[in-house]
C-alpha cells in the first residue's frame, strides 16, 4: 500500500496549484497538444475533465502516451484534485488504440521505447489514487481499452463499439490487458473475445460487464459526473487503500514482467511477419478513407 499512500501524502503536502485559473493544457512536449484538462466548476476544482484530442481518432503514439501519463501525474500533485473524468474531444471516437505508424518500419529499439511509454501510461492510469471515471463518448477499441478498462467506473454512449482485435493483427494480448479484461468479464468471456477478435456494441458490453452504464451520447458526461459524486463521498485514504489492495496482484505482476514484455513486443512487432500485417492494415485504413 506504500505506493498510493506515498502519493496521497504528496497530494496533501503539495503547495500551490499547477493549474492556472480553471483550465490548462499539460504538455509532454512543446510540439504536441494531445490532452486538455479543464477543472469542472461544479466540483470547486476537485474534479478534472481530461480530454484526449489527438486528431483524428486519438491513436496512441509516444507523445500522446507520455502526455496522458504526465497529465495524471500533474493531477496527483495538485492537492485540490480528487477525481478525473477522462473522455474524448471527438464524439464518436474515444480511442482507436495504438498508433500502428509508431511500430511500422521501426527498429527494435524504437518499438521498445514506444512500448515503455505505453506501459507507463497503463500503469499510471491503473494505479493512480485519484478517482477515475471513463466517459466513453465513442468507439473504444484495441489498445484504447487499457485506458477505459483501467478506470474505476465506465460510462459508454449507445450504439458504439468496444473490444480487442489483436488476433487480427497477429499479436498476443498483453498480459495486463488480459488481466483487466478478465477482472471485468471473467476468463471464459474474455477468452472468446480475444480469440474471435471481437468488437461488441455498447449494450452487449454492458451485459458482459465491460462497462458499467450505457446512456445516449448527450448524457455521457452527466452520467459520469453523477457517479463521481458518489465516489467523492468516500474518504480518499480509505478508498485508495482498498483500490490498491484489489489491484495489488496485477500491479506486482506488471512490475515483475514489464521489462520482458517490452523486449518481447519490440522483437515481435519488428519481425517480417508482423510488419507485413501492419502494412496490410495500414493500406486497408487508407482505402477506407478514400
C-alpha angles and dihedrals in degrees: 000000000000094000098061094035090054091052091047090055088052090051091052098045101039111117121219130355126277089206114086114217112325100320141040146157119237109206128196091194133012093239095055134069106174102135130050128191127203124180107227109236091208089070101043094246097310096107124059123202106213115195125195106218111170106135134267106006107349094257108182113246123167094269092049092049092049092049092053091049094048092044092057090046090051092051091049089054092053107091093207097054118091103158144031128204109197120201142144129270087215113066107216097040123056097172131335095202133246118356105251091202088064088065103029116102090354129136124248090256093051092050090045090056092046091050091051089054088051091050092048091055094046093050095045093050093045098046104037114124088219120105105256125201123178113214096195103197097171146358113340112187146157113346090002087072089072088070097049098036091050095059128092096243135012128209115184133189121241125267099018133115138249133170145089127288100173091125089065088058093048091247130133118234111261107249093239092054089046090052093048092050094046090049089057104040108010132256100282097048090045091049092054092048092050097046095045093042087230130190111192130196122248096262092052090045088055093050091049093047098244088124131026101216139015121203138158115286094254091054100050097097093042090053091047091052091049090056095045088056089059092049091049089061089069117080110254096231095053095042093048094049091051091047093052092047091053092050099036098104093049092047093050091050090048093053092045096050105029097099094049089044092055092047091048095051093043090056096040097045093049093052119111093244095054093040088056090052091049090051092050093050093047090051090050090051090052091051091052091053092055 
